[in-house]
Amino acid sequence: MQISMFNQTFELPSDVLAAWIFTIIAGGFVLLYVIKKKKLPLIWDYIRTTNHRKIGTLYILFGVVYFLRAGLDAVFIRLQLAFPDQSFWVFQQEKYNEVFTTHGTIMIFFSAMPILLGLMNVAVPLQIGARDLAFPFLNAVGFWLFFFGALFFNLAFFVNQAPSIGWTGYAPYSLNEYTPGVSTDYYVFGIQLSGLGTIFTALNLIVTIFRHRAPGMKLTRMPLFTWASLITSYLILIAFSVLAVALYLLMFDRLFGTAFFSGSEGDPVYWQHLFWIFGHPEVYILALPAFGIFSDIIPTFSSKRIFGYPTMVVSLALIGFLGFTVWAHHMFTVGLGPMANTFFALTTMTIAVPTGIKVFNWLFTIRGGLLRMTAPMLFALGFIPSFVMGGVTGVMLSVSAADFQFHDSHFVVAHFHYVIIASTIFGIFGGIYYWYPKITGYRLNEKLGKWHFWLFLIGFHLTFLPMHISGLQGMPRRVYTYGADEGLTGLNFTSTIGAFVMGAAVSIFLWNIVITHRRGVTVGADPWNGRTLEWTVDSPSPEHSFDPMPVVDQMDPFWYAKQEKRQLAICANPRPAPPDEQSMIPISMGLSLFVLAAALTYSLYWLAIAGGVGIFVLMAIRSWTDRTIIEEEEEA
Amino acid sequence: MVLKRFTLVPVLLMLAGCNITVLNPKSATGKDQAFLIWFSFGLMLIVLLVVFFLFFRFVATYRYTDKKANFIPEDVHGNKWLELTWTILPILLLIVLAVPTVAITYNQSPISEVLKKDEAVQIEVEAQQYQWTFTHEGGKTSNQALVIPEGKTIRLQLKSKDVIHSFWVPALGGKVDVMPHKDLYYEIKNPEVGTYHGKCAEYCGLEHAKMIFTAKVVTEEAYEQYVKE
C-alpha cells in the first residue's frame, strides 16, 4: 500500500499497516479503560514517581509488553520456517531479516534486561532493609532512558524502517555503505539510550547495596538475589560501557564519515571484539540475576537454607569474572589463529566449573527438604535440568575445532535459547510469581500458574531441542528458507508447533494477571512462608517501609525468627532513608535525549542541538532545586 | 509430564545415529570435527545423566505430601567434601576434553607461510552479496559450483568483495569467515566423492538464505579435465 504525504510517497507494507491498526484500536481501548476507571491520577503519579517499587513495576510492565512484541516476532519467524520454500505473509528477505533483528534486540535489551532490573528494583531494597535505592531520582532517570530508548527502537517498525542488521550489528554490513537509510540508526540510538539508563541503575544498585543495608545485614548474610544483583551491576558497569563505546564508534562511522570498522585503517573485527566484550558478559548479566532468584526461591519452598552459601557467592563472582575472559569464543571462525582459539576455548571451559558447583548446590538444597510445588518453585525446578542441557551444549561449543561446524548454525540458536530461556525467562516468570504479592498485594492464581509452567516447559523443549539437529544437518541461522531436500522439514515443523505451545503458555500467564486483578483477593505480608526481610513488610510494599527498622542477626533472619517464635529486634536510630520525591525532570530528560536521538537519525542538527541543550538545562534545574542538597545545607 | 521430556532424549540419540550431515562427514577434516562433537557429547552426557538422576530422585523423594505437613527439614550449611568433589571432578572431565580440543584446533589451523610450500590444491574463493566465485590454479573460474578432487588437501584462500560472509559445506567440514579486509585460509583434507550443499553461514543481507552453492568432489582425473575445460 502506498501513502502520499508531505509530497512524498511512502511504501506501507501490510504488516506495518496491521500494526498501526492494531495499535490504534488497542490504544483506544486502553484510553477508554483509563478514563472510565479514573486511572489518570495514577498514571500521573507513576510518571513523576521515584519510588523503587513503582519504578520496578514500570520496568516489568513495559518489559512484558515488549516481550509480547518480540514473542510475536518469534511466531512470525517460526511460521515462515514451518515448511521448506515457504512464503508466509511478508516475512521473506528484508522483512524476515528485520523480524529476527527486532526479535533478538527487543528480547535482550527491552524485555529481559528491564524485567530483571524491575525485579531488582522491587526486591533488592526490601531484601536488605533499605527504604529505597540510594538515588531515587537517578533511578527514575534510568527508567525513562530505558523507556524512550525502547520506544525509539520500536517506532522504527511503524515507519517501516526496522533495522535488519541482526542483534549483533556486525560491521561492515551495519555501515552506511551496505545499510543506507535510517533503519540502523534506530538500532544505534535505541540501544545507546536505554544502555545509558542501565548503567545508571547499576551504579545505583551498587551504592544501595553497600550503603543502605539494615543494621546487622552483613554482606555474608545477604540474600543471594541481592548478591547476584550486586555482581550483575558490576558486570553492567563494565560491559555496557564497552557497548556504549562500540555504538559511538558505529555512530561516527555512519553519520560523520569516520572509518573505524572499514577502510585501510579500520577493521570490521574491531566491532566484533567490542561487541562480544560486551556481549558475552551480557549473557551473565541475564543469567546471574536469575540464578539469584532461584537461590531464593528454592530454599523458601524447600523450607531449608541454601546449601553451601559461601560457595554460591564465590561461584557467582567467579562466573562474573570469567565472563570477561571468553568473548572471542564467538569469533573462532574469523581467523584469529590457533593460539587465540585454544586460549578462548579453555577459558570458556573453565566457566562450566563454577556453574556446575551452583547446580549441585541447588540439588543438595533440595535434598532433605520439604518441596512445596508452587508456581515459582516449579519454574525454579524446571530451570535445573533445562539449563544443564543448555550448559552442556555450551561446553560442546567451547571445543574450538568442533565449533567450526556449530558456529552460526541452528545448533547455536538452540544452545543460547536453552540457556537464556531456562535461566532468564524461567527466572523472570518464577520471580514475577514469587514477588507479585510484594508488587501488587495480590497473589497470582496457582492453578493457572502451573498450567503456564508445564505448557511453557513442553513448548520450550519442543521448539529448541530439534534445532540442535537442524543445525548439525546444515541449517545456518538467519536464513528465511531452506530446501525440501535438506532433511530439515520435520525438525522445523516441530519447532513451529513448540513455538505455538509457548505462545499458549504466555496467553495463560496474561489471563492469570487479568483474573487475579479482577478477583482482587489481597494476601498478607508473608504469603509464601518466606525467609528474607521482604516478607516482613506489607504487600504491596509501602512507600515508607521498614518502620521500625529491623536488626539482622543471621542469614534468613525472618525464617529463624518465625521458627523461634520471636520478633526481629528493632533499631532505634536507622540510617536516614533516601529522599522521597516526585519530579517531572526524569521523564523530561528521557524526552530530551529521545529528541536528540531522533534528530541525529534524520540529520536535523538544529533539533539535535535543541535536545542536547534541553538535557543540560534540565541538569542545571535539577542542581539548583535538589531538595537533598538544600536540606543538608540548612542543617549545616 | 516430566517423562515426556525424558522420552525425547533417546529420540535425539536415535536421530543422531542415522543421517545427520555434520556427523557423517565426507572428509578427514570433517571426521576430526565429528569425532570432537561425539567425544564432547559423550563426556557431557555423563554430566547430564548425573544431574538428571539426582534431580528426579530428589524431587520425587522430598516433595511435599500431607503426611509430612508438620515436618521441618534439618538445616544443612554445606559439606566441604561434597563441594570439593563437584569442583574437582568437572575440572578433570574438562582436562580430558581440553587435550583433543587443543590438538585438533592446532592441527586444523593452516598457517599461511607453511601453506605455500606443500602440495595442496589451491582454490581462491571470492564472496560477494550473494554469490560465490571459485578460481582454480590455472585461472579456471566458476560461480556457485565448487569442484574439487577427492583424496587431496584442498586449500581455500578466501576473500570478500563487500561484507563478511562465511564459507560452509557441512558435509566436508566447518565454516570459515570470508572477510573483506584480509585473506583467510582453510584446509579440507581428503574429501570423498559426492555432491554436497554449500552455504553462506554469516548473515550478509537480503538474500543471505539464497547465497548457496554446490560442492562437487570428483575423481582426480575428472578434476584435471574440469580445470582444463
Boltz contact constraints between the chains, C-beta under 6 A:
constraints:
  - contact:
      token1: [A, 93]
      token2: [B, 206]
      max_distance: 6.0
  - contact:
      token1: [A, 94]
      token2: [B, 206]
      max_distance: 6.0
  - contact:
      token1: [A, 166]
      token2: [B, 203]
      max_distance: 6.0
  - contact:
      token1: [A, 172]
      token2: [B, 163]
      max_distance: 6.0
  - contact:
      token1: [A, 173]
      token2: [B, 163]
      max_distance: 6.0
  - contact:
      token1: [A, 178]
      token2: [B, 163]
      max_distance: 6.0
  - contact:
      token1: [A, 267]
      token2: [B, 181]
      max_distance: 6.0
  - contact:
      token1: [A, 303]
      token2: [B, 73]
      max_distance: 6.0
  - contact:
      token1: [A, 304]
      token2: [B, 73]
      max_distance: 6.0
  - contact:
      token1: [A, 305]
      token2: [B, 75]
      max_distance: 6.0
  - contact:
      token1: [A, 307]
      token2: [B, 76]
      max_distance: 6.0
  - contact:
      token1: [A, 307]
      token2: [B, 78]
      max_distance: 6.0
  - contact:
      token1: [A, 308]
      token2: [B, 78]
      max_distance: 6.0
  - contact:
      token1: [A, 308]
      token2: [B, 83]
      max_distance: 6.0
  - contact:
      token1: [A, 311]
      token2: [B, 83]
      max_distance: 6.0
  - contact:
      token1: [A, 333]
      token2: [B, 175]
      max_distance: 6.0
  - contact:
      token1: [A, 333]
      token2: [B, 176]
      max_distance: 6.0
  - contact:
      token1: [A, 333]
      token2: [B, 177]
      max_distance: 6.0
  - contact:
      token1: [A, 334]
      token2: [B, 177]
      max_distance: 6.0
  - contact:
      token1: [A, 335]
      token2: [B, 184]
      max_distance: 6.0
  - contact:
      token1: [A, 338]
      token2: [B, 105]
      max_distance: 6.0
  - contact:
      token1: [A, 338]
      token2: [B, 106]
      max_distance: 6.0
  - contact:
      token1: [A, 338]
      token2: [B, 109]
      max_distance: 6.0
  - contact:
      token1: [A, 341]
      token2: [B, 105]
      max_distance: 6.0
  - contact:
      token1: [A, 342]
      token2: [B, 102]
      max_distance: 6.0
  - contact:
      token1: [A, 342]
      token2: [B, 105]
      max_distance: 6.0
  - contact:
      token1: [A, 345]
      token2: [B, 101]
      max_distance: 6.0
  - contact:
      token1: [A, 346]
      token2: [B, 98]
      max_distance: 6.0
  - contact:
      token1: [A, 349]
      token2: [B, 94]
      max_distance: 6.0
  - contact:
      token1: [A, 353]
      token2: [B, 90]
      max_distance: 6.0
  - contact:
      token1: [A, 353]
      token2: [B, 91]
      max_distance: 6.0
  - contact:
      token1: [A, 356]
      token2: [B, 90]
      max_distance: 6.0
  - contact:
      token1: [A, 357]
      token2: [B, 86]
      max_distance: 6.0
  - contact:
      token1: [A, 357]
      token2: [B, 87]
      max_distance: 6.0
  - contact:
      token1: [A, 360]
      token2: [B, 86]
      max_distance: 6.0
  - contact:
      token1: [A, 363]
      token2: [B, 54]
      max_distance: 6.0
  - contact:
      token1: [A, 366]
      token2: [B, 58]
      max_distance: 6.0
  - contact:
      token1: [A, 367]
      token2: [B, 58]
      max_distance: 6.0
  - contact:
      token1: [A, 368]
      token2: [B, 73]
      max_distance: 6.0
  - contact:
      token1: [A, 369]
      token2: [B, 62]
      max_distance: 6.0
  - contact:
      token1: [A, 369]
      token2: [B, 73]
      max_distance: 6.0
  - contact:
      token1: [A, 370]
      token2: [B, 64]
      max_distance: 6.0
  - contact:
      token1: [A, 370]
      token2: [B, 68]
      max_distance: 6.0
  - contact:
      token1: [A, 370]
      token2: [B, 71]
      max_distance: 6.0
  - contact:
      token1: [A, 370]
      token2: [B, 73]
      max_distance: 6.0
  - contact:
      token1: [A, 371]
      token2: [B, 62]
      max_distance: 6.0
  - contact:
      token1: [A, 371]
      token2: [B, 63]
      max_distance: 6.0
  - contact:
      token1: [A, 371]
      token2: [B, 64]
      max_distance: 6.0
  - contact:
      token1: [A, 372]
      token2: [B, 64]
      max_distance: 6.0
  - contact:
      token1: [A, 384]
      token2: [B, 55]
      max_distance: 6.0
  - contact:
      token1: [A, 385]
      token2: [B, 52]
      max_distance: 6.0
  - contact:
      token1: [A, 385]
      token2: [B, 55]
      max_distance: 6.0
  - contact:
      token1: [A, 388]
      token2: [B, 51]
      max_distance: 6.0
  - contact:
      token1: [A, 392]
      token2: [B, 44]
      max_distance: 6.0
  - contact:
      token1: [A, 392]
      token2: [B, 47]
      max_distance: 6.0
  - contact:
      token1: [A, 392]
      token2: [B, 48]
      max_distance: 6.0
  - contact:
      token1: [A, 395]
      token2: [B, 44]
      max_distance: 6.0
  - contact:
      token1: [A, 396]
      token2: [B, 40]
      max_distance: 6.0
  - contact:
      token1: [A, 399]
      token2: [B, 36]
      max_distance: 6.0
  - contact:
      token1: [A, 399]
      token2: [B, 40]
      max_distance: 6.0
  - contact:
      token1: [A, 399]
      token2: [B, 101]
      max_distance: 6.0
  - contact:
      token1: [A, 400]
      token2: [B, 105]
      max_distance: 6.0
  - contact:
      token1: [A, 401]
      token2: [B, 33]
      max_distance: 6.0
  - contact:
      token1: [A, 401]
      token2: [B, 36]
      max_distance: 6.0
  - contact:
      token1: [A, 401]
      token2: [B, 104]
      max_distance: 6.0
  - contact:
      token1: [A, 401]
      token2: [B, 105]
      max_distance: 6.0
  - contact:
      token1: [A, 401]
      token2: [B, 108]
      max_distance: 6.0
  - contact:
      token1: [A, 402]
      token2: [B, 33]
      max_distance: 6.0
  - contact:
      token1: [A, 402]
      token2: [B, 36]
      max_distance: 6.0
  - contact:
      token1: [A, 402]
      token2: [B, 37]
      max_distance: 6.0
  - contact:
      token1: [A, 404]
      token2: [B, 174]
      max_distance: 6.0
  - contact:
      token1: [A, 404]
      token2: [B, 175]
      max_distance: 6.0
  - contact:
      token1: [A, 405]
      token2: [B, 22]
      max_distance: 6.0
  - contact:
      token1: [A, 405]
      token2: [B, 33]
      max_distance: 6.0
  - contact:
      token1: [A, 405]
      token2: [B, 174]
      max_distance: 6.0
  - contact:
      token1: [A, 407]
      token2: [B, 175]
      max_distance: 6.0
  - contact:
      token1: [A, 408]
      token2: [B, 201]
      max_distance: 6.0
  - contact:
      token1: [A, 408]
      token2: [B, 202]
      max_distance: 6.0
  - contact:
      token1: [A, 454]
      token2: [B, 1]
      max_distance: 6.0
  - contact:
      token1: [A, 461]
      token2: [B, 5]
      max_distance: 6.0
  - contact:
      token1: [A, 465]
      token2: [B, 8]
      max_distance: 6.0
  - contact:
      token1: [A, 469]
      token2: [B, 15]
      max_distance: 6.0
  - contact:
      token1: [A, 472]
      token2: [B, 20]
      max_distance: 6.0
  - contact:
      token1: [A, 472]
      token2: [B, 22]
      max_distance: 6.0
  - contact:
      token1: [A, 473]
      token2: [B, 20]
      max_distance: 6.0
  - contact:
      token1: [A, 473]
      token2: [B, 21]
      max_distance: 6.0
  - contact:
      token1: [A, 474]
      token2: [B, 21]
      max_distance: 6.0
  - contact:
      token1: [A, 474]
      token2: [B, 170]
      max_distance: 6.0
  - contact:
      token1: [A, 474]
      token2: [B, 197]
      max_distance: 6.0
  - contact:
      token1: [A, 476]
      token2: [B, 199]
      max_distance: 6.0
  - contact:
      token1: [A, 476]
      token2: [B, 201]
      max_distance: 6.0
  - contact:
      token1: [A, 478]
      token2: [B, 203]
      max_distance: 6.0
  - contact:
      token1: [A, 479]
      token2: [B, 209]
      max_distance: 6.0
  - contact:
      token1: [A, 480]
      token2: [B, 209]
      max_distance: 6.0
  - contact:
      token1: [A, 481]
      token2: [B, 209]
      max_distance: 6.0
